[in-house]
Amino acid sequence: DAGVTQSPTHLIKTRGQHVTLRCSPISGHKSVSWYQQVLGQGPQFIFQYYEKEERGRGNFPDRFSARQFPNYSSELNVNALLLGDSALYLCASSLAGEGGYGYTFGSGTRLTVV
Amino acid sequence: KQEVTQIPAALSVPEGENLVLNCSFTDSAIYNLQWFRQDPGKGLTSLLLIQSSQREQTSGRLNASLDKSSGRSTLYIAASQPGDSATYLCAVMDSSYKLIFGSGTRLLVRP
């Protein structure tokens, strides 16, 4: 069975540009979450979606947005990129995104803003 | 506000040694706790998931314990191997179902 797949694996963008990151959850999983991990730190929560509805949002500016599609895949969009947005962006899927279930993470997208 | 702390930040041990990684959290209102492994530049691999009602979980050479009332978890690695070298992260699921991570313990197992 395929795990959580993220694309692209790496990309380089210029300050002020926009970026879209994509995530396909494990088949049957209905919850997708996004995390940002800067070097040397643990991942920080950005968004959680369940059944195409936003369930939670972390402490990130409005430049960050996301959505979940009917097939449960998800996109994370970041506008007006800043140097500080350079990080590893991780997608995680869960059967239901509730307390009884763990999360499975993808390999991440490494974003570099220059 | 939930905070997760991992001690030590880095650890270097000779091959074959048994070791313990520590994780503490400030709010005991958690659904579960998960331990992850992360290789350099890679994503997270789930190692063990402990529900809030459980005390421990085991998988192979790994054993994780949870003491929710004291806000502590430990990951025990038996007979460490060079292939165990990685960063180990613990994360608690809070009341809104999001994961709060520690900063990790960077482990080096020397041959």
Interface residues (C-beta under 8 A of the other chain):
Chain A: Q6 S33 Y35 G40 Q41 G42 P43 Q44 F45 Q48 R55 G56 G58 L88 L90 A92 G97 E98 G99 G100 G102 Y103 T104 F105 G106 S107 G108 R110
Chain B: V4 Y31 N32 Q34 F36 G41 K42 G43 L44 T45 S46 L49 Q51 S52 L89 A91 M93 S96 Y97 K98 L99 I100 F101 G102 S103 G104
